[in-house]
Each structure stands twice: as C-alpha cells, then as structure tokens.
C-alpha cells in the first residue's frame, strides 16, 4: 500500500530531538505560554519575514482572532462583508461567522483553484476585507489582490493554513508576509505539522498583536484580571517545541514535494486527468497534489484495487453543508463542479522513488 501521507515516517525522523525536547520541557515545568512558545513565535516570524508571530490553539482560531482583533480595533464592524473563496475548507468561512461578520462566497480561478481576481468588482465595493486562501499550498494572486485591496480600501488577510514556506514570485516574500495579517494551521498533516493541534498568526501590525495576545488568553494580560471577553486559544508549549525542531527541515521538505510534483506532471500522460497548474516556482509547496477526473467514484475504486491511498479536499462545498444552509442560495457552478471532480494523490517528503513511479504507472493505465 502506498500511503497518502505517512505521518509515522515523517515524524520518526525527529524522534531523538522530540524526546530530548520533551525531557527538557518536563524539567522546566512551564507548560502554558512558556519559553518554547516564545522561541517558536520568534523563529517562525523570522522565517516568514514578519515582525510578529502569535501562537494559537489551532488554525481556525488564528483566523478568527485576526478578524476579532480587527473588530476590537474598530477596523471592522459586526455585519461587515468579507470576501471568501467558495471552494475553501469550511474553517475559513466559520472564522468569519465566529467574528460576527458576513462571508461573501466567490468562485475560484479554474486553473489554480485559488480565489479569483476576476470576481465581480461590485462585491469588493461592498466588502471591508478579503481572505486570500493559498489553497493546496499554492499562493493566490498576491499582486492582483494587493491592487484590489488598495483600490477598494480592503483589509487583506491570508489563510495560509496550507502554505508554510510558499514564496511569492513578485517580491520573494513568504506566505504570512503577503498581507495585513495571516493565519496558519500546524495540524499534523500540514507541511509544518505539530503532533497535535496548533496555529499561529503572523503580521507586522503591533496593535493587532497586542489585541490577539489579549484575546487568546481569556482577555487577560495579568492573571485574574480580564480587560475584554476573550478565549482560551494558546499554542501548547510542547507542540511549540516540536514545531521549532521541524521548522529547520521545512524548506528541504517543501523542495522534495516540488520534486515529486514535477515527476507527476512529467510522468502522468493520461488525458483522463486534469493535472494541477504549476509555474515551476516556489510559490507552490504542494500540500496536496490535486487532479480532476470525470468519474471519481470509479477512479477511487481503481486506486483502491491498486493499493494507492487517496483523499478528497473536499467532497462537499461549504455552501452545501448542512451547517451553512443559509448560504445554499449562492450560485456557484464552478465550485460545485470542482468539488465533484477533484481527488488528491499521495504526496509527502518521505515518498520513495518507487512509490512515485508506481503512482505514475498506475494512473497511466487507468
């Protein structure tokens, strides 16, 4: 069986370092917002090229706290509209709702699957913010959305949950430093994944950082003194230690993912598949290698028979989820078509050359 993502092999590479870090943390006995968190926050901010990083409990909270922070600062108001790609993971939309804002779902670019700059400009005129989702590890049209944000006076926010280390062709800046503020997830499957949940916010806005630090810790700067209605959303100290260890390997792992993607793109010669768009640059870290196919059910059965694991990111578009029934009236034919056709192939930095070639050969015989 060729695994879709072998988390054991990925993390076993760091076993000795993990164990040493755990022992040190056990001796330090500072488990909440300790030195490991501040160390990782500084390291990840430096990696992204931003002044600040604030660790949170998960990626959803990171994005929610950005939006809540802007509401707290008066840059957004309850009920303001936020432009969001319709084909994103539901967490992006949930963050807008949790912040008591109104998500406006728009169609993606059909080639990159990221939010389209060709969205009706009337929607931008009515909005106060736009969330660029760097879906599957590929940066959205950063230059295009910077111009839109400037033209329509919008806050520009990155959902970089799948894009750790992706680098823009325009200015050589990394995801997390391409907007007013960015949210990351460190869920175990991410290119930079913890051994549990985790998230973070990167930004150059010191005011926003102060508010998010307040909000993530019950609205408190001083124990038992609460300034605002806050949350409990702190990056776990042990997970921060693990992330610091894995951060050192992130660029190498991303490079390997791009090598695998290039092998797939060159080797798969079957017109039944629409292969992902890739310009060959570092703006894509291939969190997922996503293809489109007409009869997905038949194809998944074929993969199962050939012992190749797969995943669908994501089988049901958000506006068709029961939880978001209020958005079912949105007319999103491209999004609905994509969600019926996409499937993700095995992709991880620990795949062997034999694994890669097997996937290519199996797809060419479909």
C-alpha positions in Angstrom: 0.0 0.0 0.0 1.3 3.4 -0.9 0.2 5.7 1.8 -1.3 9.1 1.1 0.7 10.6 3.9 2.9 8.6 6.1 2.9 10.6 9.4 4.9 8.0 11.2 7.8 8.2 8.8 7.7 12.0 8.6 7.9 12.4 12.3 10.1 9.5 13.2 13.0 11.4 11.5 12.8 13.8 14.5 12.3 11.2 17.3 15.5 11.8 19.2 15.1 15.6 19.1 11.5 15.3 20.2 12.4 13.1 23.1 15.2 15.4 24.2 12.9 18.4 23.9 10.2 16.6 25.9 12.6 15.8 28.7 13.8 19.4 28.9 10.2 20.7 28.9 9.4 18.3 31.7 12.3 19.6 33.7 11.4 23.2 33.1 7.7 22.6 34.1 6.4 25.7 32.3 3.7 24.2 30.2 1.5 27.2 29.2 2.9 30.1 27.2 6.4 29.1 28.3 9.8 29.6 26.6 9.0 27.1 23.9 6.1 29.2 22.6 8.0 32.5 22.6 11.0 30.8 21.0 8.9 29.3 18.2 7.0 32.5 17.7 10.3 34.4 17.1 11.6 31.7 14.9 8.5 31.4 12.7 8.2 35.2 12.4 11.8 35.4 11.3 11.1 32.5 8.8 8.1 34.3 7.3 9.8 37.7 7.4 7.3 39.3 9.7 7.9 41.3 12.9 5.5 39.1 14.9 4.0 35.7 15.3 1.4 34.8 17.9 0.7 31.2 18.6 -2.9 30.0 18.9 -4.6 26.7 19.7 -5.4 25.9 16.0 -5.7 27.4 12.6 -9.4 28.2 12.8 -8.7 30.2 16.0 -5.8 32.0 14.3 -8.1 33.3 11.5 -11.0 34.1 13.9 -8.7 36.0 16.2 -7.4 38.1 13.3 -11.0 39.1 12.5 -12.0 39.6 16.1 -8.9 41.6 16.6 -9.8 44.0 13.8 -13.3 44.3 15.2 -11.8 45.2 18.6 -9.6 47.8 16.9 -12.5 49.3 15.0 -11.2 48.4 11.6 -14.1 46.0 11.1 -17.6 46.2 12.5 -20.1 43.4 13.2 -22.0 42.7 10.0 -19.3 43.8 7.6 -18.8 41.7 4.5 -15.7 39.6 3.9 -14.9 38.1 0.5 -14.0 34.4 0.8 -13.4 31.8 -1.9 -16.3 29.3 -2.1 -14.1 26.2 -2.5 -12.1 26.6 0.6 -12.2 24.4 3.7 -15.2 25.3 5.9 -12.9 26.7 8.6 -12.3 29.8 6.6 -16.0 30.6 6.5 -16.5 29.6 10.1 -13.9 32.2 11.2 -15.9 34.9 9.5 -19.1 33.8 11.2 -17.4 33.4 14.6 -16.3 37.1 14.3 -19.9 38.1 13.6 -19.1 39.2 10.0 -20.8 38.2 6.8 -18.9 35.9 4.4 -19.5 36.5 0.7 -18.6 33.4 -1.3 -16.9 33.8 -4.7 -15.8 31.4 -7.4 -12.1 30.4 -7.7 -9.7 30.6 -10.6 -10.4 27.3 -12.5 -6.7 26.6 -13.1 -5.2 27.3 -9.7 -8.3 26.8 -7.5 -7.3 29.9 -5.6 -9.6 33.0 -5.2 -10.1 34.8 -8.5 -9.2 38.4 -9.2 -11.9 38.4 -11.8 -14.6 38.4 -9.2 -17.3 41.0 -9.8 -15.8 44.3 -8.6 -19.2 45.3 -7.2 -18.7 42.7 -4.4 -15.4 44.3 -3.4 -17.0 47.7 -3.2 -19.5 46.4 -0.7 -16.9 44.5 1.4 -14.4 45.5 4.1 -12.0 42.6 3.9 -10.9 39.8 1.6 -9.3 36.5 2.6 -6.8 35.0 0.2 -6.7 31.3 0.7 -3.5 29.7 -0.5 -5.3 26.5 -1.3 -3.4 23.2 -1.6 -0.2 25.1 -0.9 -0.2 27.5 -3.9 -0.2 31.2 -3.4 -3.2 33.1 -4.5 -2.7 36.0 -7.0 -0.9 38.2 -4.5 -0.2 41.1 -6.8 -3.7 41.1 -8.1 -5.2 41.2 -4.6 -2.9 43.8 -3.3 -4.2 46.1 -6.1 -7.8 45.2 -5.3 -7.2 45.8 -1.6 -5.7 49.2 -2.4 -8.4 50.2 -4.9 -11.3 49.3 -2.6 -9.7 50.0 0.7 -9.9 46.4 2.0 -8.1 44.6 4.7 -6.1 41.8 3.0 -5.9 38.6 5.1 -4.1 35.3 4.2 -5.5 31.9 5.1 -2.0 30.3 4.9 -3.0 27.1 6.6 -1.7 25.0 3.8 1.1 27.3 2.5 4.0 27.3 5.1 7.1 28.4 3.1 5.4 29.2 -0.2 7.3 32.2 -1.7 6.0 34.9 -4.0 7.5 35.4 -7.4 6.8 39.1 -7.1 8.7 40.1 -4.1 10.4 36.9 -2.8 8.3 37.2 0.4 6.9 34.1 2.0 3.3 33.3 2.8 2.4 35.0 6.1 4.1 38.2 4.9 1.9 39.0 1.9 -1.0 40.8 3.6 -2.1 42.7 6.7 -2.2 39.5 8.7 -2.0 35.8 8.1 -3.4 32.7 9.8 -1.5 29.3 9.9 -2.5 25.9 11.0 0.0 23.4 12.4 -2.4 20.4 12.2 -0.3 17.2 12.0 -0.9 16.8 8.2 0.4 20.2 7.3 3.8 20.7 5.7 4.8 22.1 9.1 2.7 20.0 11.4 2.8 19.5 15.1 2.0 16.3 16.9 -1.4 17.7 17.9 -3.4 20.9 17.1 -1.7 24.3 16.8 -2.0 27.5 14.9 -0.4 30.9 14.6 -0.9 34.5 13.3 1.9 36.4 11.5 1.7 40.2 11.0 3.7 43.4 11.1 0.9 45.2 13.0 1.9 45.6 16.6 -1.6 46.8 17.6 -3.2 43.7 16.2 -0.7 41.5 18.0 -1.4 43.2 21.3 -5.2 42.5 20.9 -4.7 38.9 19.7 -2.5 38.2 22.7 -5.2 39.6 24.9 -8.0 37.6 23.2 -6.2 34.3 23.1 -5.7 34.3 26.9 -9.2 35.0 28.3 -8.9 38.7 27.6 -6.2 38.9 30.3 -2.7 40.4 30.5 -2.5 39.9 34.2 -3.8 36.7 35.9 -7.4 37.0 37.1 -7.7 40.5 35.5 -9.7 40.5 32.3 -9.9 43.5 30.0 -12.1 42.1 27.3 -14.2 39.0 26.6 -11.6 36.6 25.4 -10.9 33.0 24.5 -8.7 30.1 25.6 -6.6 29.7 22.4 -2.9 29.3 23.3 -0.4 27.3 21.3 0.6 24.3 23.5 4.2 24.7 24.8 5.2 21.2 23.9 3.8 21.5 20.4 5.8 24.7 20.0 8.9 22.8 20.9 8.2 20.2 18.3 7.5 22.8 15.7 10.8 24.5 16.3 12.5 21.2 15.6 10.5 20.6 12.4 10.8 24.2 11.1 14.5 23.5 10.4 13.5 20.9 7.8 10.6 22.7 6.2 12.4 24.2 3.2 14.0 20.8 2.4 10.7 19.0 2.7 9.0 21.6 0.5 11.7 21.2 -2.1 11.1 17.4 -2.1 7.4 17.9 -2.5 8.0 20.1 -5.6 10.3 17.4 -7.0 7.6 14.8 -6.6 5.0 17.2 -8.2 7.3 17.7 -11.1 7.7 13.9 -11.5 4.0 13.5 -11.5 3.5 16.4 -14.0 6.1 15.0 -16.4 5.2 11.3 -15.9 1.4 11.2 -16.0 0.4 11.0 -19.6 -3.3 10.3 -19.4 -5.8 12.7 -20.9 -8.5 11.5 -18.4 -6.9 13.7 -15.8 -6.6 17.4 -15.5 -3.3 17.9 -13.7 -2.7 20.9 -11.4 -1.3 24.2 -12.7 2.3 24.8 -11.7 4.6 27.5 -12.9 7.7 25.8 -11.6 8.4 28.4 -8.9 8.5 28.2 -5.1 5.0 29.8 -4.9 3.6 26.3 -4.5 4.6 23.9 -1.7 2.2 21.1 -2.8 0.4 20.5 0.5 -1.8 18.5 -1.8 -1.4 17.3 -5.4 -4.9 17.6 -6.8 -6.2 16.2 -10.1 -9.6 16.3 -11.7 -11.3 13.3 -13.2 -14.7 12.7 -14.7 -15.9 9.6 -12.8 -14.3 10.0 -9.4 -16.1 7.0 -7.9 -14.8 4.6 -10.5 -11.3 6.1 -10.2 -11.2 5.8 -6.4 -12.2 2.1 -6.7 -9.4 1.7 -9.3 -6.9 3.3 -6.8 -8.1 1.0 -4.0 -7.6 -2.1 -6.2 -4.0 -0.9 -6.9 -3.3 -0.2 -3.3 -2.8 3.5 -3.6 -4.3 5.7 -0.9 -6.1 8.9 -1.8 -8.0 11.8 -0.2 -10.6 14.3 -1.4 -10.0 18.0 -0.5 -13.1 18.4 -0.1 -16.0 16.3 -1.2 -18.8 18.8 -0.2 -18.5 22.5 -0.9 -19.1 24.7 2.1 -22.3 26.2 0.9 -23.9 22.8 0.5 -23.0 21.7 4.1 -25.9 21.4 6.5 -24.2 23.8 8.9 -24.1 26.5 6.3 -27.6 26.0 4.9 -28.1 29.8 4.9 -25.7 30.0 2.0 -27.3 27.4 -0.1 -28.8 30.0 -2.4 -25.3 31.0 -3.7 -25.0 30.2 -7.4 -21.5 28.6 -7.6 -21.4 26.2 -10.6 -17.7 26.2 -10.9 -17.1 25.4 -7.2 -19.7 22.6 -7.3 -18.1 21.1 -10.5 -14.6 21.2 -8.9 -15.8 19.5 -5.7 -17.3 16.6 -7.7 -14.2 16.0 -9.7 -11.1 16.6 -7.5 -9.0 14.0 -5.8 -5.6 14.2 -4.1 -2.8 11.8 -4.9 -0.1 10.6 -2.4 2.3 13.5 -1.6 4.8 13.6 1.2 8.6 14.3 1.6 9.2 10.7 2.6 7.9 9.0 -0.5 10.4 6.8 -2.3 11.2 6.9 -6.0 9.5 3.5 -6.3 6.3 4.9 -4.7 6.3 7.9 -7.1 6.9 5.8 -10.2 4.2 3.3 -9.1 1.6 6.1 -8.8 2.6 7.4 -12.2 2.4 4.0 -13.8 -1.0 3.2 -12.2 -2.5 6.5 -13.4 -1.2 5.9 -16.9 -3.0 2.6 -17.1 -6.4 3.9 -15.9 
